[in-house]
Amino acid sequence: MSNDSVYIFGGDAPHDDPRQKDKKIAGGKGANLAEMASIGLPVPPGFTVTTEECVRYLKEGADFSAALRQDVASALEHIERTVGKSFGSNDDPLLVSVRSGAAVSMPGMMDTVLNLGLNDETVQGLAKVSGDPRFAWDSYRRFIQMYSDVVLGVDHGLFEEALEIAKEDKGFLSDTEMESEDWEGIVAQYKAICEQETGNAFPQDVQAQLWGAIAAVFDSWDADRAKIYRRLNDIPSDMGTAVNVQAMVFGNMGDTSATGVAFTRDPSTGEKAFYGEWLVNAQGEDVVAGIRTPQYLTRKAREDAGAKPASMEEAMPDAFAELAQTFDLLERHYRDMQDIEFTVQQGKLWMLQTRNGKRTAKAALKMAVDMVGEGLIDEKTAILRVDPMALDQLLHPTLDPDARRDVLTRGLPASPGAAAGRIVLDADTAEQHAQRGENVILVRLETSPEDIHGMHAAKGILTARGGMTSHAAVVARGMGRPCVSGASELSIDMKARTLRIGTRELAEGDMLTLDGGNGQVMAGDVPTVEPELAGDFATLMEWADRHRRMKVRTNAETPEDCRMARQFGAEGIGLCRTEHMFFDAGRISAVRQMILAEDEAGRRKALAKLLPEQRKDFHEIFEVMAGLPCTIRLLDPPLHEFLPTAEDDFAELADATGFGIDHLRRRAADLHEFNPMLGHRGCRLGITYPEIYEMQARALFEAVCDVAASSDQVPLPEIMIPLVGTRRELAILRETVERVAAEVFAEKGREVEYLIGTMIELPRACLMADEIAKDALFFSFGTNDLTQTTLGVSRDDAARFLGPYVEQGIYDRDPFVSLDIDGVGQLVRIAAERGRATRPDIKLGICGEHGGDPASIAFCNEIGLDYVSASPYRVPIARLAAAQASLR
């Protein structure tokens, strides 16, 4: 049976409907279950309720149609026929799992219910048919806790507390010591807790249980943690999640049963080696929740870690051999590293899930390059496979290997990278401190999906519990956060807000350093070193450069930034903000003298002091960028940004100028603007005070002539006039720059090529681009200000309210982070088209922060811009994103 809302899989079910394997409809989990079943892998039979039903359910008041109920009933009959059991039977009951499955993997963000179908009567049937009452009552207690938490909203901590007390009373250290009678007593306690917390007895109707679980999975799509995860990972909010209902297979049926999570390659390093964890006599939640310490999957991994408990390879060689064959089959089939969940029930292997595995940036690069070498994928696929933003993990410093380390303990290296910050003990505190610009390390016993906002805010994550596939590990790897998990010596006192590691006690706020590559936890702040960008990184970048159309430049105004950008592959400067040079401590006094001067003569006197310094700046930059285009923006910000505010600054300025402090204060007040970002700035300064732009143009041309005299590699200066709104503004200032260039060339006896253009950052400039292009040889889109002026939103104040705007879908993303293509993007498109209509060979680029955002880069490629410009550390991201845009 299959139709538009429910699809069956496993057993004798057909798997030829393309909708069933479409992740947008069946979700990633459902599509992959159908795919695995179709290629003959041992998949427990089940059915998938589509994402479309989730969207309808959430839109139409959380109700299920009669048609859907009938479809689910028919699909349930398929499971019953296949396994020979009946749902709700008191003799041989069918139990099912109910799991979410969005189109895009969101590990740990949404809800799951296992062992559904148990009640006070079916548990007796399960005990009888299995011959193992302990297993039956253990399964029942798990179901009550999970269902009460996920569906009924009862705090899971109440159940854990009751279990811990019961174990303490009996002197037990682990759950496996509990006998059948013990679990039966726990079940009674759990039902009492549920009734006390909800006011109703735990539901005994298995049909009500099923629909309650389906509703809970649908509802979890709109849970806070899921919304945060989607916002952080740019996942659309209107996709919905599918629901997958499967016959239960049990890893907790004794020592011949087990459960595990595995990757076909190491998700941290990319090494081609089976990687994962397993637990004997357990269910899947035991592994991912970190409730029990898992064991290693392979003998080599166990020996490398110096661990004693047997690996699966050693303890269950037949099941492991079958699992290894399945790994190879799945990787060849999907042509990518797979993240797999499996269960062994009394010696028989069952596959519960496969999906393309989350991985670190380092691992993504290695896998992509290795798989090309293995013939699994081609070069283009490798380029498209690596998330450009994931490269950010590789482009920042790591711990200095020679630095002294005060190592407190060592846990599992769950997510590579290094981070230092102040200790915080809960997610809310982490977020609050991060918003104040502080670096923090989130320290928890174990993380849960509710911690997602704090994990994102933190620079690194440390947990006392959990393995390499725990929630903390998987989410941290996906976020690119260093993580050390399973640091068993760590204990936390939340009341005192302290933590203890061995004999050392630390308080919230103390500095801590993590090395996610080796699991070390260190006191204090350990120094770092710059990354080496070779090997797989260099190979992928070479491939990307081969396939991209757009050039990639950098936003830089110091020689150090320029050198770093060239190391990262920048092909020129797309934005050099000259005002940054004016803020230097040795120059700010002269700048203020110039601003506060009452006439042109006073301004020129101050500018004469700045000329040699500005020339030196340009000379150093041009030497580093020899042979490449360099877009130099003339002074742009409002003058008030340079003015003194402190009393000592006014006193120093009075000494330098000979003016009294009161006179200087009055002059500063005269220059005050109510809305300076829309006031006397940009080209308006050049129009009213042409001597400012004359000085900058002279410094620039003198510098480039001097570099040309001593080098065969001459940079191409592109002089950019900012904030132009009319052709006449640009024409006046172009004439000024050309006049100064002619003067300098005559003095130096040398001419160099240069271009004059403008920064397009006003809506009027976009609409008048055909006229402005008559005097511009290039347009550089300043999308920071263009976004600000188009949306009427101050980028400095937007953070206060843009979060709720994104959460409510008013904007898909923060428009200052990713270009508002529907609004601002259309103005860019118009300007590009109109500029080319006037000047077909006009050079077009983008230099706002959007130049380092992959989605914005894709749009720039679509409309035919010649280059994007990004901050130095984002140049590789832009190179890869530009290649992906060309290939797509």
N, C-alpha and C positions, 0 to 999 in steps of 0.2 A: 504494500500500500504506500503510495506517495501522492501528495497533492501540493497545492501552493503554500500550505501552512505547516505541514508535518512531513518529514522524510524518515523512513526506516533504514537501518543499516545492519549488517551482520547476518549470519545464517543464510537463508535463501533469498534475501532481499535483493532486488535489482539496484544497481548503482550507476545507471546510464543516463540519468537526468542531469544535465549540466548545472541546473540550479542547485542541486544537492552538493556540488563541489565548488560552488561560488561562495567564497568567504564572506562577501557582503550580505549574502542571504542566509547561509547555513552557519556563519561564524567560522573562525579558524579551526576550532576544535571539531565542530560537526563536519566540516568539509574534509578535514584530515582523517577523521574516523571512517567516513565513507570511502575515502581513497585507500586507507590501509585495508579495509575489508575487501575492497575490489581487487587488491593484488594478493589476497589470500593469507593475510596475517591474522593471528588469533585475536580478534576483537570481540569483546562481550557484546551481544546484540543490544540494540537500542533504537532510539529515535531522536530526531532534532526538531524542535519548534523554532521557526525562523525568526530572524531579527525583525522582519516586517511585523510579526505578531507582537513583538516587544514594543515597537514604535506605536502600533495601534493601541495596545494596552495602556501605555503611558499617556497617550493623547486623549483616550476616550473614557477616562475615569476608572482605570484599574478594574476592568471587568472582562470576563471571558465569554466569547460567543458560544452559542449552542453548537455551532458547526465545529469550532475548535475542540470543544469537549468530546464530540463524537470522533473526531480525527485522532485525538489522543487515546481514546478508549480502543480504537482499532489498532493503533500502533502498539499499545500495551499488550494486546492479544498476540502480536507478532513476537514479542519478547517471550511471552508465556509459552507459545508453541515451540520456539527455538530451544529453550532451556528445559522445558517439561515441568515447569512449576507454575503455580497460580498466585497472583497478587492478592494478598489478604487471606490465603489459605491457612488454616490452623494445623494442617498436616505437613505440607512441604511448601513453605511460603517463598514466593519470589520477592526478593529485596532489590531495590534499585538505588542508584546514585543519581543525584540531580545537580548538574554542573552548568555554569555559565560558559559562554564561548563567543566573545566578540570577534568582529572581523580582524581587528588588530589586537595582538597579544597584550593583555594588561595583567601581568602576573600578580596574584594576590589581591587584586582590587575589588573583585566581585565575589559572590557567595556560592558555596557548595554545601550540599547535604548528602551524607552517606548513610547507608543502612536503612533507607526509608522503606516502610512497610512493616516495621516491628511494632507490636503492642503487647499487652499482657498475655494475649493468647497465642499470637504467632511466634513469640519468643519460645514458648513451650514446644511448638512444632519444629522450630529451628534446632533446638537442643536435641530433640529426639532424632530427627533425620540426619543430623551431623554426627550424632553420637558424642557430642562435646558440649555439655551444658556451660562450661566456663566460657567457651567461645561465644555462645549464644547470648549470655548475659553481658559479656564484655561488649558485644556489638550493640546491644540495647542501650547500655549506659552511654556509649559514644553517640548513638542516634539522639537520645534525649538531650544531651548537652548541645550538640550541634544544631538540632532543630529549634531548641529553646532560644539559642543565641541568634541564629540566622533569621528564623521566621517569627518568633514570638518576642524578640528583643530583650531577653533575659541576659544579664551580665554573665559572661562565661566564667569570670573569676569566682563567682559564687560556687560553681561546680568544682572548680579546681581546688578551692579552699576545702570543700567538704572531702574531696578525695585525699588531699594531703593529710588532713586530720585522721582520716580512717587508716591511712598507711602508717602514720606515726603511732596510733593506738596499737597496731598489730606488730610494730617494729619492722615494717617492710621498707626497703629502699627504692624498689621499682614496681611499676605496674604489673610486670610479669609474675610477681610473687603472689598476686591476688588469685584466690580460688573462686570457684563457681558461686559458693555461698556469699563470699565477700562482695562479688559483683552484684548479686541479687540484692544485698543490703544497700549497695550504692544506688541501684536503680530506684529503690523506694525513697531514698533521700533526695535523689534528683527530681523525682516526680513531685515530692513535697515542696522542693524549692520552686519548681515551675508554678505550682498552684499558688504558692504564697506570693510570688512576684506578679503573676498575671491575673489572679482571682479565678482562674479556671483550671480544671484538671487537664493533664497532658492529653492531647487528642489521641483517641484510639481508632478512629475511622481512617483507614489507610487511604481512601480516596481524598478525604479532606487533607491528609498529610501531603499527598502528591500535589494538589493544587495550591496548597499553602507554600510549598517549596518552589513551585514554578513562579508564583507571584513574587516570592522573595528574591529570586534571581533577577526577574525583570526589574523589580524595585531597586536592586543594588546598582543598576546602571546609573541611577540618579543619586547614589550615596555620595557624601562629601568626599570620601577618599577617591572614588572613581572620577569625580569631577576635577579634583586637583590633579590626578594623574593625567587625565586627558588634556588639561590645560598645559601641563608641563611638557607633554609629548606631542602637542599639536594634533590631537585626535578629535575629529568632528564630534559634536555632542548629539547629532541626530541619527547616528548609525544604529543604536540599540544593540542588545546582545541576544544571541540565540540561547536556547536551553537544550541541554543534552541529557536525556534520561537513558540510563544503561542498566542492564542486569549487573548486580553486584558480584564481584569476585573478591575473595577474602584472603588477605595476606596475614590474617591473625588467627589462622587455624592450626597453630602449633609450629614445631620446629622445621617442618617441611614446607612452610609457607613464608612469604616475605613480600616486601614492597620496596620500591626504590624509584629514584629519579636519576637519569643519566643523560650525558651529552656524548655525541659521537666524536667530538673533539674537545679539547680543553677550552672552555669559554673565556678563561683569563689570559692564556698565552697563545692560543690557536694551534698548539701542538696536536699532531694527529695521533691521539691516544684516547682510549675510552676514559671517561671522567664521570664520576657520580658517586652516589651513596645508596646504601640499602639498610634495611632493618629486618631481622628475623621476627616472625610472629607479630606483625604490626600492620597498621593501615597507613595509607599515604599521608594523612595529615600529621602522623607522628614524625615523618621525615621533614616536611617543609616547615612545620611549626617549631622545630627544635625542642620538642618535649623530651625526646630521648636522643642521646648522642649516636648518630648513625655510624655505620661501618663503611670501609672503603670497598669500592666495586672490584678492583683488580689487585692481584698480589703485589705488583710493582708499586702501586700507589700506597698500599699498606706498609710495605717495607721502607719506601722513601720517607714515610711519615714516622716510622719507628713504632707503629701501632701493633697491638697484640691481637685484638679480636679478628677472627678469620674474615677474609674478603669473600665476596660472593663467588669469585672464580675458584676459591679453595673449598668453600663450604657446600656449594651447589654447582658442581662443574657442568652437569648436563644442561641445567637451566641457563647457566651463564653462556655456554657454547651456543645455544639457540639464540640467546639475546645478542651475542656478538654478530651472528649471521644476520639478524634482523637489523642491527645498526648499519651494517654495510649495505643491505638492500635498501633501507630508507634513505641513506645518504646518496646512493646512486640514483634513486627514484626522484628525490626532491632536488638533487644537485646542490645541497647546502647542509651545513651542520644542523643536526636535529637535537631538540630537547625532548626527552622521552619520559613518560611515566609508565611503570609496569608493575604488575603483581604476579607473584607465584603462589598459586593455590594448590597445596598438597602436591608440589612437584611440577605442576603445569603452568607454563608461561602464558600470561595474557598481556596484551598491549592496550593501555588505557588512553594514551595520547601521544601524538607527535606534533611538533611545530618547529619552525625555524627558530633556533635558539638565540636568546639574548647573549651578547658578547661584548667584551671590552674593545676599545678602538684598536689596541695592539693586536688582539686576537682577530678582529675583523680584517685587518690588513694582511696578516699572515695567512688566514684561511683563503682570502680572495686570491692572493698571489700563488699560494700552494695549489689551489684547485685549478688554476690555469695551467700550471705545470703538470698536474695529474690528468689533464684533459677533461675534467668534469665540466668546466665552464670556459667561455672565451674571454678575451681581454675586455670587451665591451660590457659583458655581464659583471665582471669583477669591478669595473668602475661604478656601475649602477648599484652594486651590492653594498658598498660602504657608505654609511650615513656621514655626510660631510661634517655635521656638527660633532660627531663622535671624535673627529680628529683633534678637537679641542683638548681631549684627554692627553694627547701626545705632545702638545706644543708648549707645555708649561714645565717649570722646573721640577726635579725630583730631589730626594734627599742626597746631600753630599755624602758619598761613601766614606770619606775620610773624617767626617765630623764626629765628635764625641757623642755617644748615645747613652743616655741614662735609661736603660731598658728595664721596664717594670715587669713586663710579662710578655708572653708570646701566644697569640691565638692563631686562628686559621687565616691565611691570606685570601680573603673572600673577594676582594676587588682591588686591583692594583692601583698604584699611585701613592703619593705622599701628601699629607695634610697636617697642619698644625693649627691649633685654635684653643679657645677657652672651653672648659668642660661645661656642658649643659646636660640636664638629666631628663628633660621632657621636650616634646616636639614644639609646644607652644612657646616655651622659653627660647628654644633655638631660633624660631622664626622672629621673635621679638628682638633678640640680640642682632641677628643678621640684618634686620631692617635698619638698625643703627650703624651698619657698616662694620660690625665686629665679625671676626672669624671664629667659628665655634665647632666643637666636636660633640656630636650627639652620642651620649653614652646611655645604653639601655640594657636591661637583662636580656630582652629580645624585642625586636621591633614587630609591629603589626601594621596592617594597612592604614590604621588610624594615624600612624606616625608619618605619613607620606609628606606632609607639608614641612615638617621639621627635618626630615631626611634631605629634602631639596634645599632647605636653607643652610644646612650644615656643610662644612668643608670635608668632613669625614665622619664615619660611623663606627662605633665600637659596641659590641654586644658580648654578654657573658655566655649566652647560650646560642645554639644553632650551628649548623654545618655550612658547607660550601654551597648548598642549594637552599638554604633557609631564606625566609622573606628578606632579611637584611641584605644577604649576599646578592640575590637576584636583582632586587630593586636598585641597590647601589651600583652594580655593574651597568645596568641600563642607564642610570643617571650619570655615570662617569665619576662617581664619588669613591674615594678610597674607603675600604671597609675591612675591619678585622672582626671576625665573629668567633664565637666559641672560646672566648678568653675565660677559662673556667676559674681562674684565681680571682676574678673580679667579683666583688659584692657591692651592692648599692644600698645606702640608707636614705630613702626618699624623705623621711621625716627630718633628718639632720642635713639633708642635701650634701652628702658626702659619699665618697666611694673608697673602697679599700682593695688594694692589690697586694697580696702577701702581707707584709708588715707595714707597707706604706699606706698612709691615708691622704687623700686629696679632697679638696672641697670644690664645689661648683664655682667656676671662675678661674681655677688654676689652669696653667697651660699644659697641653698634652699634644704629642705628635704621634701620628700613625703611619706605618709603612704597610700599605695594603699588598705590597709585593711579596713580603716575607712574614707578615703577621706580627711584627714587632710593635709594642706599645711603649712609648718613651715619655718620660717627664720632660717638661720644658719645650722650647722651640728649637728644633734641629735645622741647621742651614741647608740650603738647597743648591743644586747645580742645574745648568741649562740642558735641555734634551739634545740628543744626537739624532738628526733626521736623515738616516741612511737606510740601507737594507730594503725591507718590504715597503716602507714609506716612500723612499726614493723611486722604487719601481712603479708603484701605483701613481705617483705624481707624474712620472714620465709618460705613462699611458694616458693619464688625464690630459696632459698638455697636448698630446698627439690628437686628441679627439675634440678639444674645445675650439670654439670659434672666437669667443670674446677674449680680450686681453684682461689681465688682472694687475691692477696697480695698488699702491698703498697710500693710506693717509698718514703722513709723517712730517715732522718739522725739526727733528734733530738728527745729526749724523748717526747717532746710535740707533735710533728707530729705523733710519734708512738702511743701515747695514743689516739689521735684523730682518727687515722686510726683503732685502735682496737674498739673504740666506734662505728665506722661505719661498723664494721664487717670484717676487714682485717684478713687474716689467715696466716700472716707472712710478712716478708720484701722481696720484690723482687729486690730492688735496694737501697743500702745505699751508697751514694757517699761520700767517706771519704774526698775528697778534700774540701768539704764544711766546714769541721771541721777546716781545716788549715787556713781559712780566718778569724778566730776569731781574734779580735784586740789584745788579749793577746798572740797570738801565731805567728802572721804573721812575727814578727821580727826573730824568730828562724827559720821559714821556709825559709826566705830570706837568713839568714846566711848559711843554708844548701845548698841552690841553688848556692850561689855565692862563696862557698868554692872552693879552687883550688885543693884539694886532698881529698882522702877518709877519712883521719883522721879528716879533718875539717868538712866534712859532718857528720861523726858519732858523733862528739862533739855536733853539732846542733841537730841532731836527738835524742840524749840522753835527751835533754831538752823537746822534743816533746813527748817522750814515755809515761810519766805518764799522760799527758793530753789526749793522744789518748786512753790509757787504761781506763781512767775515762769515756770518751765518750762511748766506747763499753760497759762498765759495766752498765751504765745507760740504754742504749738501750736494752741490753740483759735482764735486770730486767723487763722492760716493756713487752718485747716479749717472756717471759719465756714460754717454751713448744712449740714454733713455729719456723719454719725455717727462717733464716735471711741471705740473700745474701749480702755479704759485698764486694764492689768493691774496689780493691786496687787503689792507686793513678793513675789517668787517664789523667788530662789535661796537656797541654804543660806548661813547667815551666815559660814561659814568663808571664803567667797570674798572678803569685805571685810577680813579680818583681816590685820594686818601680818606680814611674814615677815623683813624685813631689820632689822638692828640699829638703823639710823638711824630707821626708822619707829617702833620701840618707844620710842626716846629722845624723838622728837617727841611721841608720844602721852602719854608720862609728863609732859612739860612742860605739855601742854594739860589733863591731868586731875588732876595732883597726886599720882597713884599712882606707886609705885615700879615700875621695869622688871621686877623679879622677880615682883611681884604681877600685872602685866599678862600676863607670860608664863604664869603659872599659870592665869589666867582664860582665856587663849586655849587652853591645853591642855584645860581643862574642856569647852570647846565643840567639841573635836575629834570627828569622826564617822568611823566606819569606812567607811560607804557614804553620803556626804552627799547624792547625787542621789536617794536613797530615804529621806532622814532628815528633819531638822527644817527644813522649807522650805515654801513655798507657804502654803496656808491654815493650816497647822499653826503658822506664825509668828503669824498673826493671832489664832488661838485662844489661844496662850500669852502673846503680847505684843500685846494688842488696841490698845495705844497707838500702835503702828506704823501700822496700817491707819487708825486715827482721824486721825492727822496727815495721811496721804495723802488721805483722803476730804475733810478740811477744806480742804486746799490745792486740791483739784480743784474743789470746789463754790464756794469763794471766787473762783477764777479764772473759772469759767464765768459766775458772776453778774456779775463785772466786765466781761466781754466782752459779755454781754447788755445791760448798761447803756449801751453805746456803739455797738451794732450791731443792725441789723434781722436779720442772719443769725446765728442762735445755733446752735452745734453741739449735737449730741445726745450727751451723755456716756453711755457704756455701761461701767459699772464691773464688771470681771471678777475674780472670786475664783478664784485658781489652785489646782490640784491637789486639788480636792474629790473625795472618795470616798464620802461619805455625805450624805444630805439634811440631817442635823443640823448638820454643819459649815457648810454654806451658810446655813442658817437663822440660826445664831448671828451670822455675819458680816454677813448682810443686815441684821439688826436694828441692828448697830453702824453700818453705813453710813447707814441710813435715819435713825437718831438724829442723826448728825452733819449730814446734809443738812437736817433740820428746824431744827437750831440755827443753821446758816449762813443759811438762808432767812429766819429770824426776825431775825437780825442785819442782813441786807442789805435786808430789806423787799422781797424779790423771790424768786419761785420759778421754777425751770426744769425742763423735762422731763428725766428720766434713766431709765435701765434698769439693773437689776442681774442679772447672770448669772454663768456660770462657764465656765472652761476645762475641757473634757473631755479628760483626758490619762492616765487610769488605766482599765484594763479593768473594774474594779469600777464605776466611774462610768458606763461604757457600759451595763453590765448593769442598773444601778439608775437609768437615765435617767428612767424613768416617775416615780419617787419624787422625784428631784432636780428635775425640771421643775416640781414644785409650788411651788418657791421660786425658780426661774430664769426670767427672761423671754427669755433667749437662751443658746444653747450655742455656744461657739467651740472647735472641735476642735484641740487642740494636738498635731498628729500627730508632731512630733519626739519628744516624751516618750511619746506613746501607742505609737509604734513601739518605743521603747526598752523600755518596761515590758511590752509584749506579747511581743516576741521574746526578752526577757532578754538584750539586746545593748547594750552601752554605745556610744553614738554617738561618743564621744571615742576609743574604742579599736578600733572596728569596721573602720577602714581597713586594719588589719594582716591581716585574713583575709577580708574580703568580696570582694576581687578574685577569689581562687580559687573562692569560692562562686558568683559570677556566671559565671565561665568554665565551671564544671562544671554549670551549670543548676540549682543548688539554689535560687537566686533568679534571676528573669529580669533584674532590675536591682538596683542598690544600693537597699535598702528605705528608706534615709534620703534618697535622691534622688527616687525615684518610689514612690508609695504601694504597700505590699504589699496589694493589693486582696483577695487570697484570705484573708488573715488579719486584719490591722489594718483593712482596708476593711470587713470584715463586722461588726466591732465598731462602726465608725462608722455603718454602715447600721442596726444594731440600736438604737443610741442615738438616731438620728434618728427611727426609727419609734416607739420607746417615748416619746420626748420629745413628739412630736406627738400621740400617743394621749392624753396627759395635758393638754397645752396646744396645741391645734391651731394657734394663731398664733405659736408660739415661733419666734424668729429663729435660723437655723442658718447657721454659717459655718465656714471652716477658716483657720487662721492659721499653721500650720507651714510649713516650707520647701516642702512639697508644693504649696502654693498657687500656685507659679510653674511647676509641671511640667505640661505639656499632658495627659499620660496620667492624672495624678491629677485634673486639672480635669475631664476627661471623666467620670470616676467621680463626682465631686461633683455634676455636672449630672445624671447618671443618677439619683442618689438624692434629688435635689430640694433641695440646699442653696441658701440664698439668696445667698451670696456666697463668694468666695475672697479671700484676702489674700496679697500677695506683696511682696517687697522692691521699692523704687521702680523700679529698672531693669528689673524683670520685670513691671511692670504692663501694658505693651503686649503682652507675650507672653501674659499671662493674659487680656487682653481678646480677643485673636484666638482663643486656645484655647477660651475660653468660647463664642464665636460658632460655632466649628467644632463644638463639642459639641452646641449647639442644632440646628444644621443637619443633623447626622448622626443 
